[in-house]
Amino acid sequence: MATKSRESRLTPDQRARIDADRAEHRAEEAKIREALDREYRETGTIKAAGDAIETEDMIAFSRFMFSLRRERERLGLSLADVAKLAGIDKAALSRLENGLQANPTVNTLARYVRALGKSLKWGVADPE
């Protein structure tokens, strides 16, 4: 309910931007799901650093990384800005944002998030 209430106070431009962001997120998620499903059909598993990973877990992680990139962009920070603030190599940060580094350390994620002025929150949820 709180989300609906907040969204009703948005200007048409703000609502359009949120709708565009949501559409972009859905398209990115569909692309990731398709690639993961293809890998699963071809190999019977999805590999990350030699270990099998569930499709839903990979999608959740991709959503998380997408949200970090969107926040970086919203703040007007370049990859170079965040790399310098986080002490992470710019190329490594790019690989992370683009899903090419599927198993980053907690330290790497925490440094990235702190560079955005945020903090990590951990939780457990029931499967969808």
Chimera marker file (.cmm) of the C-alpha trace (Angstrom):
<marker_set name="trace">
<marker id="1" x="0.000" y="0.000" z="0.000" r="1" g="1" b="0" radius="0.5"/>
<marker id="2" x="2.797" y="2.439" z="0.847" r="1" g="1" b="0" radius="0.5"/>
<marker id="3" x="4.220" y="2.061" z="-2.667" r="1" g="1" b="0" radius="0.5"/>
<marker id="4" x="0.874" y="2.842" z="-4.283" r="1" g="1" b="0" radius="0.5"/>
<marker id="5" x="0.497" y="5.907" z="-2.051" r="1" g="1" b="0" radius="0.5"/>
<marker id="6" x="3.983" y="7.156" z="-2.940" r="1" g="1" b="0" radius="0.5"/>
<marker id="7" x="3.450" y="6.522" z="-6.641" r="1" g="1" b="0" radius="0.5"/>
<marker id="8" x="0.223" y="8.519" z="-6.639" r="1" g="1" b="0" radius="0.5"/>
<marker id="9" x="2.250" y="11.614" z="-5.632" r="1" g="1" b="0" radius="0.5"/>
<marker id="10" x="4.632" y="11.335" z="-8.584" r="1" g="1" b="0" radius="0.5"/>
<marker id="11" x="4.653" y="13.794" z="-11.439" r="1" g="1" b="0" radius="0.5"/>
<marker id="12" x="3.934" y="12.378" z="-14.897" r="1" g="1" b="0" radius="0.5"/>
<marker id="13" x="7.655" y="12.679" z="-15.749" r="1" g="1" b="0" radius="0.5"/>
<marker id="14" x="8.672" y="10.813" z="-12.594" r="1" g="1" b="0" radius="0.5"/>
<marker id="15" x="6.077" y="8.102" z="-13.262" r="1" g="1" b="0" radius="0.5"/>
<marker id="16" x="7.294" y="7.752" z="-16.858" r="1" g="1" b="0" radius="0.5"/>
<marker id="17" x="10.892" y="7.382" z="-15.666" r="1" g="1" b="0" radius="0.5"/>
<marker id="18" x="9.914" y="4.719" z="-13.124" r="1" g="1" b="0" radius="0.5"/>
<marker id="19" x="7.879" y="2.869" z="-15.760" r="1" g="1" b="0" radius="0.5"/>
<marker id="20" x="10.834" y="3.026" z="-18.166" r="1" g="1" b="0" radius="0.5"/>
<marker id="21" x="13.199" y="1.763" z="-15.444" r="1" g="1" b="0" radius="0.5"/>
<marker id="22" x="10.828" y="-1.089" z="-14.657" r="1" g="1" b="0" radius="0.5"/>
<marker id="23" x="10.534" y="-2.015" z="-18.332" r="1" g="1" b="0" radius="0.5"/>
<marker id="24" x="14.318" y="-1.944" z="-18.704" r="1" g="1" b="0" radius="0.5"/>
<marker id="25" x="14.678" y="-4.105" z="-15.601" r="1" g="1" b="0" radius="0.5"/>
<marker id="26" x="12.111" y="-6.629" z="-16.919" r="1" g="1" b="0" radius="0.5"/>
<marker id="27" x="13.902" y="-6.766" z="-20.289" r="1" g="1" b="0" radius="0.5"/>
<marker id="28" x="17.287" y="-7.280" z="-18.592" r="1" g="1" b="0" radius="0.5"/>
<marker id="29" x="15.813" y="-9.974" z="-16.363" r="1" g="1" b="0" radius="0.5"/>
<marker id="30" x="14.254" y="-11.730" z="-19.367" r="1" g="1" b="0" radius="0.5"/>
<marker id="31" x="17.622" y="-11.679" z="-21.135" r="1" g="1" b="0" radius="0.5"/>
<marker id="32" x="19.372" y="-13.151" z="-18.100" r="1" g="1" b="0" radius="0.5"/>
<marker id="33" x="16.664" y="-15.779" z="-17.580" r="1" g="1" b="0" radius="0.5"/>
<marker id="34" x="16.899" y="-16.779" z="-21.244" r="1" g="1" b="0" radius="0.5"/>
<marker id="35" x="20.692" y="-17.168" z="-21.060" r="1" g="1" b="0" radius="0.5"/>
<marker id="36" x="20.492" y="-19.163" z="-17.845" r="1" g="1" b="0" radius="0.5"/>
<marker id="37" x="17.693" y="-21.361" z="-19.174" r="1" g="1" b="0" radius="0.5"/>
<marker id="38" x="19.698" y="-22.004" z="-22.360" r="1" g="1" b="0" radius="0.5"/>
<marker id="39" x="22.759" y="-22.983" z="-20.317" r="1" g="1" b="0" radius="0.5"/>
<marker id="40" x="20.638" y="-25.280" z="-18.172" r="1" g="1" b="0" radius="0.5"/>
<marker id="41" x="19.075" y="-26.939" z="-21.249" r="1" g="1" b="0" radius="0.5"/>
<marker id="42" x="22.491" y="-27.426" z="-22.842" r="1" g="1" b="0" radius="0.5"/>
<marker id="43" x="24.445" y="-28.578" z="-19.788" r="1" g="1" b="0" radius="0.5"/>
<marker id="44" x="21.879" y="-29.666" z="-17.225" r="1" g="1" b="0" radius="0.5"/>
<marker id="45" x="23.250" y="-27.141" z="-14.708" r="1" g="1" b="0" radius="0.5"/>
<marker id="46" x="24.334" y="-23.560" z="-14.327" r="1" g="1" b="0" radius="0.5"/>
<marker id="47" x="27.957" y="-23.071" z="-13.396" r="1" g="1" b="0" radius="0.5"/>
<marker id="48" x="29.514" y="-20.260" z="-11.415" r="1" g="1" b="0" radius="0.5"/>
<marker id="49" x="33.100" y="-20.660" z="-10.237" r="1" g="1" b="0" radius="0.5"/>
<marker id="50" x="32.739" y="-24.423" z="-10.677" r="1" g="1" b="0" radius="0.5"/>
<marker id="51" x="29.660" y="-24.792" z="-8.481" r="1" g="1" b="0" radius="0.5"/>
<marker id="52" x="26.069" y="-25.307" z="-9.580" r="1" g="1" b="0" radius="0.5"/>
<marker id="53" x="23.788" y="-22.340" z="-8.880" r="1" g="1" b="0" radius="0.5"/>
<marker id="54" x="20.020" y="-22.194" z="-8.986" r="1" g="1" b="0" radius="0.5"/>
<marker id="55" x="18.515" y="-20.055" z="-11.743" r="1" g="1" b="0" radius="0.5"/>
<marker id="56" x="16.432" y="-18.086" z="-9.253" r="1" g="1" b="0" radius="0.5"/>
<marker id="57" x="19.531" y="-17.283" z="-7.186" r="1" g="1" b="0" radius="0.5"/>
<marker id="58" x="21.372" y="-16.034" z="-10.242" r="1" g="1" b="0" radius="0.5"/>
<marker id="59" x="18.393" y="-13.913" z="-11.250" r="1" g="1" b="0" radius="0.5"/>
<marker id="60" x="18.151" y="-12.450" z="-7.735" r="1" g="1" b="0" radius="0.5"/>
<marker id="61" x="21.854" y="-11.595" z="-7.813" r="1" g="1" b="0" radius="0.5"/>
<marker id="62" x="21.482" y="-10.027" z="-11.262" r="1" g="1" b="0" radius="0.5"/>
<marker id="63" x="18.600" y="-7.907" z="-9.952" r="1" g="1" b="0" radius="0.5"/>
<marker id="64" x="20.780" y="-6.795" z="-7.059" r="1" g="1" b="0" radius="0.5"/>
<marker id="65" x="23.639" y="-5.823" z="-9.368" r="1" g="1" b="0" radius="0.5"/>
<marker id="66" x="21.202" y="-4.042" z="-11.693" r="1" g="1" b="0" radius="0.5"/>
<marker id="67" x="19.920" y="-2.024" z="-8.722" r="1" g="1" b="0" radius="0.5"/>
<marker id="68" x="23.484" y="-1.032" z="-7.798" r="1" g="1" b="0" radius="0.5"/>
<marker id="69" x="24.224" y="0.149" z="-11.332" r="1" g="1" b="0" radius="0.5"/>
<marker id="70" x="20.943" y="2.097" z="-11.471" r="1" g="1" b="0" radius="0.5"/>
<marker id="71" x="21.785" y="3.751" z="-8.134" r="1" g="1" b="0" radius="0.5"/>
<marker id="72" x="25.273" y="4.644" z="-9.371" r="1" g="1" b="0" radius="0.5"/>
<marker id="73" x="23.757" y="6.187" z="-12.488" r="1" g="1" b="0" radius="0.5"/>
<marker id="74" x="21.057" y="7.971" z="-10.475" r="1" g="1" b="0" radius="0.5"/>
<marker id="75" x="23.780" y="9.533" z="-8.334" r="1" g="1" b="0" radius="0.5"/>
<marker id="76" x="25.598" y="10.654" z="-11.483" r="1" g="1" b="0" radius="0.5"/>
<marker id="77" x="28.703" y="8.615" z="-10.659" r="1" g="1" b="0" radius="0.5"/>
<marker id="78" x="30.844" y="7.087" z="-13.372" r="1" g="1" b="0" radius="0.5"/>
<marker id="79" x="32.476" y="3.679" z="-13.121" r="1" g="1" b="0" radius="0.5"/>
<marker id="80" x="35.767" y="5.502" z="-12.573" r="1" g="1" b="0" radius="0.5"/>
<marker id="81" x="34.253" y="7.514" z="-9.700" r="1" g="1" b="0" radius="0.5"/>
<marker id="82" x="32.981" y="4.428" z="-7.897" r="1" g="1" b="0" radius="0.5"/>
<marker id="83" x="36.138" y="2.453" z="-8.641" r="1" g="1" b="0" radius="0.5"/>
<marker id="84" x="38.221" y="5.173" z="-6.993" r="1" g="1" b="0" radius="0.5"/>
<marker id="85" x="35.877" y="5.536" z="-3.999" r="1" g="1" b="0" radius="0.5"/>
<marker id="86" x="35.636" y="1.767" z="-3.482" r="1" g="1" b="0" radius="0.5"/>
<marker id="87" x="39.247" y="0.922" z="-4.227" r="1" g="1" b="0" radius="0.5"/>
<marker id="88" x="38.122" y="-1.517" z="-6.918" r="1" g="1" b="0" radius="0.5"/>
<marker id="89" x="39.708" y="-1.765" z="-10.361" r="1" g="1" b="0" radius="0.5"/>
<marker id="90" x="37.463" y="-0.056" z="-12.933" r="1" g="1" b="0" radius="0.5"/>
<marker id="91" x="37.532" y="-3.087" z="-15.245" r="1" g="1" b="0" radius="0.5"/>
<marker id="92" x="36.634" y="-5.397" z="-12.339" r="1" g="1" b="0" radius="0.5"/>
<marker id="93" x="33.758" y="-3.104" z="-11.419" r="1" g="1" b="0" radius="0.5"/>
<marker id="94" x="32.530" y="-3.161" z="-15.014" r="1" g="1" b="0" radius="0.5"/>
<marker id="95" x="32.662" y="-6.977" z="-15.063" r="1" g="1" b="0" radius="0.5"/>
<marker id="96" x="30.728" y="-7.049" z="-11.797" r="1" g="1" b="0" radius="0.5"/>
<marker id="97" x="28.014" y="-4.707" z="-13.078" r="1" g="1" b="0" radius="0.5"/>
<marker id="98" x="27.692" y="-6.631" z="-16.330" r="1" g="1" b="0" radius="0.5"/>
<marker id="99" x="27.297" y="-10.027" z="-14.690" r="1" g="1" b="0" radius="0.5"/>
<marker id="100" x="30.686" y="-11.323" z="-15.796" r="1" g="1" b="0" radius="0.5"/>
<marker id="101" x="31.841" y="-11.722" z="-12.194" r="1" g="1" b="0" radius="0.5"/>
<marker id="102" x="29.154" y="-14.005" z="-10.776" r="1" g="1" b="0" radius="0.5"/>
<marker id="103" x="30.748" y="-14.705" z="-7.404" r="1" g="1" b="0" radius="0.5"/>
<marker id="104" x="32.192" y="-11.516" z="-5.881" r="1" g="1" b="0" radius="0.5"/>
<marker id="105" x="33.345" y="-11.396" z="-2.276" r="1" g="1" b="0" radius="0.5"/>
<marker id="106" x="31.255" y="-9.785" z="0.425" r="1" g="1" b="0" radius="0.5"/>
<marker id="107" x="34.096" y="-7.302" z="0.877" r="1" g="1" b="0" radius="0.5"/>
<marker id="108" x="33.893" y="-6.258" z="-2.785" r="1" g="1" b="0" radius="0.5"/>
<marker id="109" x="30.122" y="-5.776" z="-2.626" r="1" g="1" b="0" radius="0.5"/>
<marker id="110" x="30.364" y="-3.873" z="0.665" r="1" g="1" b="0" radius="0.5"/>
<marker id="111" x="33.018" y="-1.526" z="-0.743" r="1" g="1" b="0" radius="0.5"/>
<marker id="112" x="30.904" y="-0.891" z="-3.856" r="1" g="1" b="0" radius="0.5"/>
<marker id="113" x="27.788" y="-0.181" z="-1.801" r="1" g="1" b="0" radius="0.5"/>
<marker id="114" x="29.653" y="2.108" z="0.632" r="1" g="1" b="0" radius="0.5"/>
<marker id="115" x="31.034" y="4.042" z="-2.345" r="1" g="1" b="0" radius="0.5"/>
<marker id="116" x="27.396" y="4.796" z="-3.215" r="1" g="1" b="0" radius="0.5"/>
<marker id="117" x="26.784" y="6.045" z="0.333" r="1" g="1" b="0" radius="0.5"/>
<marker id="118" x="24.679" y="2.986" z="1.161" r="1" g="1" b="0" radius="0.5"/>
<marker id="119" x="25.020" y="-0.115" z="3.317" r="1" g="1" b="0" radius="0.5"/>
<marker id="120" x="24.309" y="-3.780" z="2.664" r="1" g="1" b="0" radius="0.5"/>
<marker id="121" x="21.346" y="-5.433" z="4.349" r="1" g="1" b="0" radius="0.5"/>
<marker id="122" x="21.054" y="-9.203" z="4.572" r="1" g="1" b="0" radius="0.5"/>
<marker id="123" x="17.839" y="-11.168" z="4.822" r="1" g="1" b="0" radius="0.5"/>
<marker id="124" x="16.133" y="-14.440" z="4.159" r="1" g="1" b="0" radius="0.5"/>
<marker id="125" x="12.882" y="-14.829" z="2.247" r="1" g="1" b="0" radius="0.5"/>
<marker id="126" x="10.586" y="-17.645" z="1.223" r="1" g="1" b="0" radius="0.5"/>
<marker id="127" x="10.950" y="-18.712" z="-2.433" r="1" g="1" b="0" radius="0.5"/>
<marker id="128" x="8.579" y="-17.015" z="-4.846" r="1" g="1" b="0" radius="0.5"/>
<link id1="1" id2="2" r="1" g="1" b="0" radius="0.2"/>
<link id1="2" id2="3" r="1" g="1" b="0" radius="0.2"/>
<link id1="3" id2="4" r="1" g="1" b="0" radius="0.2"/>
<link id1="4" id2="5" r="1" g="1" b="0" radius="0.2"/>
<link id1="5" id2="6" r="1" g="1" b="0" radius="0.2"/>
<link id1="6" id2="7" r="1" g="1" b="0" radius="0.2"/>
<link id1="7" id2="8" r="1" g="1" b="0" radius="0.2"/>
<link id1="8" id2="9" r="1" g="1" b="0" radius="0.2"/>
<link id1="9" id2="10" r="1" g="1" b="0" radius="0.2"/>
<link id1="10" id2="11" r="1" g="1" b="0" radius="0.2"/>
<link id1="11" id2="12" r="1" g="1" b="0" radius="0.2"/>
<link id1="12" id2="13" r="1" g="1" b="0" radius="0.2"/>
<link id1="13" id2="14" r="1" g="1" b="0" radius="0.2"/>
<link id1="14" id2="15" r="1" g="1" b="0" radius="0.2"/>
<link id1="15" id2="16" r="1" g="1" b="0" radius="0.2"/>
<link id1="16" id2="17" r="1" g="1" b="0" radius="0.2"/>
<link id1="17" id2="18" r="1" g="1" b="0" radius="0.2"/>
<link id1="18" id2="19" r="1" g="1" b="0" radius="0.2"/>
<link id1="19" id2="20" r="1" g="1" b="0" radius="0.2"/>
<link id1="20" id2="21" r="1" g="1" b="0" radius="0.2"/>
<link id1="21" id2="22" r="1" g="1" b="0" radius="0.2"/>
<link id1="22" id2="23" r="1" g="1" b="0" radius="0.2"/>
<link id1="23" id2="24" r="1" g="1" b="0" radius="0.2"/>
<link id1="24" id2="25" r="1" g="1" b="0" radius="0.2"/>
<link id1="25" id2="26" r="1" g="1" b="0" radius="0.2"/>
<link id1="26" id2="27" r="1" g="1" b="0" radius="0.2"/>
<link id1="27" id2="28" r="1" g="1" b="0" radius="0.2"/>
<link id1="28" id2="29" r="1" g="1" b="0" radius="0.2"/>
<link id1="29" id2="30" r="1" g="1" b="0" radius="0.2"/>
<link id1="30" id2="31" r="1" g="1" b="0" radius="0.2"/>
<link id1="31" id2="32" r="1" g="1" b="0" radius="0.2"/>
<link id1="32" id2="33" r="1" g="1" b="0" radius="0.2"/>
<link id1="33" id2="34" r="1" g="1" b="0" radius="0.2"/>
<link id1="34" id2="35" r="1" g="1" b="0" radius="0.2"/>
<link id1="35" id2="36" r="1" g="1" b="0" radius="0.2"/>
<link id1="36" id2="37" r="1" g="1" b="0" radius="0.2"/>
<link id1="37" id2="38" r="1" g="1" b="0" radius="0.2"/>
<link id1="38" id2="39" r="1" g="1" b="0" radius="0.2"/>
<link id1="39" id2="40" r="1" g="1" b="0" radius="0.2"/>
<link id1="40" id2="41" r="1" g="1" b="0" radius="0.2"/>
<link id1="41" id2="42" r="1" g="1" b="0" radius="0.2"/>
<link id1="42" id2="43" r="1" g="1" b="0" radius="0.2"/>
<link id1="43" id2="44" r="1" g="1" b="0" radius="0.2"/>
<link id1="44" id2="45" r="1" g="1" b="0" radius="0.2"/>
<link id1="45" id2="46" r="1" g="1" b="0" radius="0.2"/>
<link id1="46" id2="47" r="1" g="1" b="0" radius="0.2"/>
<link id1="47" id2="48" r="1" g="1" b="0" radius="0.2"/>
<link id1="48" id2="49" r="1" g="1" b="0" radius="0.2"/>
<link id1="49" id2="50" r="1" g="1" b="0" radius="0.2"/>
<link id1="50" id2="51" r="1" g="1" b="0" radius="0.2"/>
<link id1="51" id2="52" r="1" g="1" b="0" radius="0.2"/>
<link id1="52" id2="53" r="1" g="1" b="0" radius="0.2"/>
<link id1="53" id2="54" r="1" g="1" b="0" radius="0.2"/>
<link id1="54" id2="55" r="1" g="1" b="0" radius="0.2"/>
<link id1="55" id2="56" r="1" g="1" b="0" radius="0.2"/>
<link id1="56" id2="57" r="1" g="1" b="0" radius="0.2"/>
<link id1="57" id2="58" r="1" g="1" b="0" radius="0.2"/>
<link id1="58" id2="59" r="1" g="1" b="0" radius="0.2"/>
<link id1="59" id2="60" r="1" g="1" b="0" radius="0.2"/>
<link id1="60" id2="61" r="1" g="1" b="0" radius="0.2"/>
<link id1="61" id2="62" r="1" g="1" b="0" radius="0.2"/>
<link id1="62" id2="63" r="1" g="1" b="0" radius="0.2"/>
<link id1="63" id2="64" r="1" g="1" b="0" radius="0.2"/>
<link id1="64" id2="65" r="1" g="1" b="0" radius="0.2"/>
<link id1="65" id2="66" r="1" g="1" b="0" radius="0.2"/>
<link id1="66" id2="67" r="1" g="1" b="0" radius="0.2"/>
<link id1="67" id2="68" r="1" g="1" b="0" radius="0.2"/>
<link id1="68" id2="69" r="1" g="1" b="0" radius="0.2"/>
<link id1="69" id2="70" r="1" g="1" b="0" radius="0.2"/>
<link id1="70" id2="71" r="1" g="1" b="0" radius="0.2"/>
<link id1="71" id2="72" r="1" g="1" b="0" radius="0.2"/>
<link id1="72" id2="73" r="1" g="1" b="0" radius="0.2"/>
<link id1="73" id2="74" r="1" g="1" b="0" radius="0.2"/>
<link id1="74" id2="75" r="1" g="1" b="0" radius="0.2"/>
<link id1="75" id2="76" r="1" g="1" b="0" radius="0.2"/>
<link id1="76" id2="77" r="1" g="1" b="0" radius="0.2"/>
<link id1="77" id2="78" r="1" g="1" b="0" radius="0.2"/>
<link id1="78" id2="79" r="1" g="1" b="0" radius="0.2"/>
<link id1="79" id2="80" r="1" g="1" b="0" radius="0.2"/>
<link id1="80" id2="81" r="1" g="1" b="0" radius="0.2"/>
<link id1="81" id2="82" r="1" g="1" b="0" radius="0.2"/>
<link id1="82" id2="83" r="1" g="1" b="0" radius="0.2"/>
<link id1="83" id2="84" r="1" g="1" b="0" radius="0.2"/>
<link id1="84" id2="85" r="1" g="1" b="0" radius="0.2"/>
<link id1="85" id2="86" r="1" g="1" b="0" radius="0.2"/>
<link id1="86" id2="87" r="1" g="1" b="0" radius="0.2"/>
<link id1="87" id2="88" r="1" g="1" b="0" radius="0.2"/>
<link id1="88" id2="89" r="1" g="1" b="0" radius="0.2"/>
<link id1="89" id2="90" r="1" g="1" b="0" radius="0.2"/>
<link id1="90" id2="91" r="1" g="1" b="0" radius="0.2"/>
<link id1="91" id2="92" r="1" g="1" b="0" radius="0.2"/>
<link id1="92" id2="93" r="1" g="1" b="0" radius="0.2"/>
<link id1="93" id2="94" r="1" g="1" b="0" radius="0.2"/>
<link id1="94" id2="95" r="1" g="1" b="0" radius="0.2"/>
<link id1="95" id2="96" r="1" g="1" b="0" radius="0.2"/>
<link id1="96" id2="97" r="1" g="1" b="0" radius="0.2"/>
<link id1="97" id2="98" r="1" g="1" b="0" radius="0.2"/>
<link id1="98" id2="99" r="1" g="1" b="0" radius="0.2"/>
<link id1="99" id2="100" r="1" g="1" b="0" radius="0.2"/>
<link id1="100" id2="101" r="1" g="1" b="0" radius="0.2"/>
<link id1="101" id2="102" r="1" g="1" b="0" radius="0.2"/>
<link id1="102" id2="103" r="1" g="1" b="0" radius="0.2"/>
<link id1="103" id2="104" r="1" g="1" b="0" radius="0.2"/>
<link id1="104" id2="105" r="1" g="1" b="0" radius="0.2"/>
<link id1="105" id2="106" r="1" g="1" b="0" radius="0.2"/>
<link id1="106" id2="107" r="1" g="1" b="0" radius="0.2"/>
<link id1="107" id2="108" r="1" g="1" b="0" radius="0.2"/>
<link id1="108" id2="109" r="1" g="1" b="0" radius="0.2"/>
<link id1="109" id2="110" r="1" g="1" b="0" radius="0.2"/>
<link id1="110" id2="111" r="1" g="1" b="0" radius="0.2"/>
<link id1="111" id2="112" r="1" g="1" b="0" radius="0.2"/>
<link id1="112" id2="113" r="1" g="1" b="0" radius="0.2"/>
<link id1="113" id2="114" r="1" g="1" b="0" radius="0.2"/>
<link id1="114" id2="115" r="1" g="1" b="0" radius="0.2"/>
<link id1="115" id2="116" r="1" g="1" b="0" radius="0.2"/>
<link id1="116" id2="117" r="1" g="1" b="0" radius="0.2"/>
<link id1="117" id2="118" r="1" g="1" b="0" radius="0.2"/>
<link id1="118" id2="119" r="1" g="1" b="0" radius="0.2"/>
<link id1="119" id2="120" r="1" g="1" b="0" radius="0.2"/>
<link id1="120" id2="121" r="1" g="1" b="0" radius="0.2"/>
<link id1="121" id2="122" r="1" g="1" b="0" radius="0.2"/>
<link id1="122" id2="123" r="1" g="1" b="0" radius="0.2"/>
<link id1="123" id2="124" r="1" g="1" b="0" radius="0.2"/>
<link id1="124" id2="125" r="1" g="1" b="0" radius="0.2"/>
<link id1="125" id2="126" r="1" g="1" b="0" radius="0.2"/>
<link id1="126" id2="127" r="1" g="1" b="0" radius="0.2"/>
<link id1="127" id2="128" r="1" g="1" b="0" radius="0.2"/>
</marker_set>
